[in-house]
């Protein structure tokens, strides 16, 4: 009986892993001018301890978005150094939760990426909002790309920072 239970659990876990969520936004080149993309976008927020932190995203002409992490305000210069010297990219290419795709249609922006999971496949969430100008956008909803798809209302405004030495966008996850 124990052997049968162990086999059942093994196959159940294997099936769950097979159901890895996929990105739903098609990969398309961004040829527009609605947003500056020769740098990164950030929003100020607070970490779990109440410290000021930056949530960072890079957007690329090939339709890829790279999550630049959530460094504390005091760690921003060090993180920018990691972006410039390739150290961040070398770490980012090892995990799909750093990568996603984006799409801009008129004044609307939406992007999605995988998020870390506490077990099972990494979930995909899509953020949607409006472009306020070429250096600011406002995200108003976050929706699971799979499952019930119930949107969560959020209020995240991202601002542009010019940053010439962006990490590369080449990865195996968003092709």
C-alpha positions as CSV (number, residue, x, y, z in Angstrom):
1,X,0.0,0.0,0.0
2,X,2.8,2.4,0.8
3,X,4.4,1.6,-2.5
4,X,1.2,2.4,-4.4
5,X,0.8,5.7,-2.5
6,X,4.4,6.7,-3.3
7,X,3.9,5.9,-7.0
8,X,0.6,7.9,-7.1
9,X,2.3,10.9,-5.4
10,X,5.3,10.7,-7.8
11,X,3.0,10.7,-10.9
12,X,0.8,13.5,-9.4
13,X,3.8,15.7,-9.0
14,X,5.1,15.0,-12.4
15,X,1.7,15.9,-14.0
16,X,1.6,19.2,-12.0
17,X,5.1,20.1,-13.2
18,X,4.0,19.4,-16.8
19,X,1.4,22.1,-16.6
20,X,3.9,25.0,-16.6
21,X,2.1,28.2,-17.5
22,X,3.0,29.9,-20.7
23,X,3.0,33.6,-21.6
24,X,-0.1,34.7,-23.4
25,X,1.1,38.0,-25.0
26,X,2.5,37.1,-28.5
27,X,6.1,38.1,-29.1
28,X,6.1,41.1,-31.4
29,X,8.7,43.7,-32.1
30,X,8.0,47.1,-30.5
31,X,8.5,49.8,-33.3
32,X,6.5,52.5,-31.6
33,X,7.5,55.8,-29.9
34,X,4.9,55.8,-27.1
35,X,7.6,55.0,-24.5
36,X,11.3,55.6,-24.2
37,X,13.1,52.3,-23.9
38,X,16.7,53.4,-23.7
39,X,16.7,52.9,-20.0
40,X,14.5,51.3,-17.4
41,X,11.2,52.0,-15.6
42,X,10.9,52.1,-11.9
43,X,8.4,52.7,-9.2
44,X,9.1,53.5,-5.6
45,X,7.5,51.1,-3.1
46,X,8.2,49.5,0.2
47,X,9.7,46.1,1.0
48,X,8.3,43.8,3.7
49,X,10.2,45.8,6.3
50,X,8.9,49.2,5.2
51,X,12.1,50.2,3.6
52,X,12.0,52.3,0.4
53,X,12.7,50.1,-2.6
54,X,12.6,50.3,-6.4
55,X,10.7,47.9,-8.6
56,X,12.5,47.9,-12.0
57,X,11.6,46.8,-15.5
58,X,13.5,47.0,-18.8
59,X,11.6,47.0,-22.1
60,X,13.2,46.0,-25.4
61,X,12.5,46.5,-29.1
62,X,12.1,42.7,-29.5
63,X,9.0,42.8,-27.2
64,X,10.8,41.3,-24.2
65,X,10.5,42.7,-20.7
66,X,13.2,42.0,-18.0
67,X,12.4,42.3,-14.3
68,X,15.3,44.3,-12.8
69,X,14.5,43.3,-9.2
70,X,13.4,45.1,-6.2
71,X,16.5,46.7,-4.7
72,X,16.4,48.9,-1.7
73,X,17.0,52.6,-2.3
74,X,20.4,52.3,-0.6
75,X,21.3,49.4,-3.0
76,X,20.3,51.1,-6.3
77,X,23.8,52.2,-7.3
78,X,25.1,48.7,-6.7
79,X,22.2,47.2,-8.8
80,X,22.9,49.6,-11.6
81,X,26.5,48.5,-11.6
82,X,25.3,44.9,-11.9
83,X,23.2,45.9,-14.9
84,X,26.1,47.6,-16.5
85,X,28.8,44.9,-16.0
86,X,26.6,42.0,-17.0
87,X,26.4,40.4,-13.6
88,X,22.6,40.9,-13.3
89,X,22.1,39.4,-16.8
90,X,24.2,36.4,-16.0
91,X,21.9,35.7,-13.0
92,X,18.7,36.6,-14.8
93,X,19.2,34.1,-17.6
94,X,19.1,31.3,-15.1
95,X,15.4,32.0,-14.0
96,X,12.3,32.4,-16.1
97,X,10.8,34.6,-13.3
98,X,12.9,37.5,-14.6
99,X,11.4,37.5,-18.1
100,X,8.2,38.3,-19.9
101,X,6.7,40.0,-22.9
102,X,5.0,43.4,-23.4
103,X,2.6,45.0,-25.9
104,X,1.7,48.6,-26.5
105,X,-1.5,49.5,-28.4
106,X,-2.2,53.2,-28.7
107,X,-2.1,54.5,-25.1
108,X,-2.4,51.1,-23.5
109,X,0.4,49.0,-22.1
110,X,0.3,45.4,-20.9
111,X,3.1,43.2,-19.9
112,X,3.4,39.8,-18.3
113,X,6.0,37.6,-16.7
114,X,6.4,34.6,-14.6
115,X,6.3,35.1,-10.8
116,X,8.1,33.0,-8.2
117,X,6.1,30.1,-6.8
118,X,6.1,28.4,-3.4
119,X,5.6,25.1,-5.1
120,X,4.5,24.0,-8.5
121,X,4.8,25.9,-11.8
122,X,5.6,29.6,-11.9
123,X,2.4,31.5,-12.4
124,X,2.1,34.2,-15.1
125,X,0.5,37.5,-14.3
126,X,-0.4,40.3,-16.7
127,X,-0.2,44.0,-15.7
128,X,-2.3,46.4,-17.7
129,X,-2.7,50.2,-17.7
130,X,-2.2,53.4,-19.7
131,X,0.7,55.4,-21.0
132,X,0.6,58.9,-19.5
133,X,3.5,60.2,-21.6
134,X,6.7,58.8,-23.2
135,X,8.4,58.4,-19.8
136,X,5.5,57.5,-17.4
137,X,2.9,54.8,-17.4
138,X,0.2,53.8,-14.9
139,X,-0.7,50.2,-14.2
140,X,-4.2,49.7,-12.9
141,X,-4.8,45.9,-13.0
142,X,-3.0,42.7,-12.4
143,X,-4.6,39.6,-13.7
144,X,-3.5,35.9,-13.6
145,X,-3.0,34.9,-17.2
146,X,-4.4,31.4,-16.5
147,X,-7.1,30.1,-14.2
148,X,-10.0,32.3,-13.2
149,X,-8.5,35.5,-14.6
150,X,-10.0,37.7,-11.9
151,X,-8.3,41.1,-12.1
152,X,-6.9,42.8,-9.0
153,X,-7.1,46.6,-9.0
154,X,-3.6,48.2,-8.4
155,X,-2.2,51.7,-8.5
156,X,1.4,51.5,-9.7
157,X,3.0,54.4,-11.6
158,X,6.4,53.8,-13.3
159,X,8.9,56.5,-14.3
160,X,11.6,56.3,-16.9
161,X,15.3,56.6,-16.1
162,X,17.7,56.8,-19.0
163,X,20.3,54.0,-18.6
164,X,22.5,53.3,-21.6
165,X,24.1,50.0,-20.6
166,X,21.0,47.9,-20.3
167,X,21.3,44.1,-19.8
168,X,20.8,42.0,-23.0
169,X,17.3,40.8,-23.8
170,X,18.4,37.5,-25.3
171,X,16.9,34.6,-23.2
172,X,15.4,31.1,-23.8
173,X,12.1,31.9,-22.1
174,X,10.4,34.5,-24.3
175,X,11.2,33.2,-27.8
